[in-house]
Amino acid sequence: MVRTSQAENRTGEPSAAGSSGLVLASVESLAPYEGGKPLDELARELGVTNAVKLASNENPLGPSPKALAAARAALEEVHLYPDGAAYRLRERIAAAHGVTSAEVIHGNGSNELLDLFAKAFAAGGHHIVFAEPSFVVYRISALAYGAPFTAVPLRAMTHDLSAMTAAITPDTRLVFIANPNNPTGTHVGLSEVSRFLCEVPEDVIVVMDEAYIEYADAPDFPDSLKLRGLRERLLIVRTFSKIYGLAGLRVGYAIGPAKLVDYLNRVRAPFNVSAVAQAAAIAALDDTLHVERSRALNLRERSRLSTELSARGFAVAPSQANFICVDLGCPARPVYDALLKKGVIVRPFASLPQHLRITVGMESENDRLLAALKEVLG
Ligand SMILES: Cc1ncc(COP(=O)(O)O)c(C=O)c1O
């Protein structure tokens, strides 16, 4: 298992100054985050227009019309700073989940919150544990704050919670679990998560990153909000970027003990979520019909895409999210490049060199992906 015996990319040591003397060595080693290729960029680089983007796990139905109307109305007042405490948004989230607003913190996307956790709780050199591959921001934040970390390999494409528990040291302050995981779409079930939450030493903060939870339909899929009684130091992260279709507005939130939320607020940027985004997020929470339509489309098309690709002989990891992770059985990068030329943008990962992550789109978009993949792979 992991630790120092592993190659350098699995274990980060506390960081000293880099060779430039300007930044930590860990920051020197970082490459900027690379998201799914934007449609504009594809048009600029390859002259391909009319492409479909199945690369960033966005909602193909777009935002809720109610959220759009609220955002437009909020535009009238953008000469004013937003409510830095996001009072109405936090009240609405608290009511939706049966918690107090003191237990809710808002973020500029959930990404900002994940980073804030590392900044607030690990920046002094505390150790962080996360899985590999998982959401890349956990690693970026650890490196950014010079925090040592252990990246625990997935087992059968899924978080190995026993190995993650074993990777915890007396210096560990944070453990990140993405459930469902990105980029695999796989999940860890209720009994495993419950045991994990009980076994992790009580001074460690467990982060359950549930960016895709609204898409989950497995009977054993855990809702961490119902497991808060199992441990005090638990932060549950959700986002408006996925099923709520507001990725471009950047809103996410976390729920946890008021004491942890208080510390996080001390290091949060004062006006981190815009007034437009706050208004849209409140209206999006109210539009349960849009959420239901988005969920139904995803369940239908995720199952169709998985079945179709499995029938073609590809191994598809069982997904609880709005994307699937497909093992092509050959280097994925050339397939990714060939798909780009055909106007289909998916997502390759250096950590999974034979896999592509494909966002579940509209039926017509998925058809286009299936046809392009057939042409490329024969
Ligand atoms: C597991 C996971 N967590 C968090 C995020 C961040 O999402 P956002 O910052 O848009 O809320 C993503 C985005 O892809 C993700 O996959």
The ligand as a Gaussian input file, in Angstrom:
#p B3LYP/6-31G(d) Opt

LIG

0 1
 C      -16.252000      15.202000      -7.768000
 C      -16.323000      16.653000      -8.092000
 N      -16.331000      17.543000      -7.084000
 C      -16.385000      18.852000      -7.308000
 C      -16.420000      19.354000      -8.592000
 C      -16.412000      20.836000      -8.763000
 O      -17.557000      21.323000      -9.323000
 P      -17.970000      22.854000      -9.192000
 O      -16.765000      23.614000      -8.745000
 O      -18.409000      23.242000     -10.542000
 O      -19.045000      22.883000      -8.158000
 C      -16.421000      18.492000      -9.673000
 C      -16.429000      19.026000     -11.038000
 O      -16.334000      18.373000     -12.017000
 C      -16.358000      17.096000      -9.415000
 O      -16.325000      16.222000     -10.408000

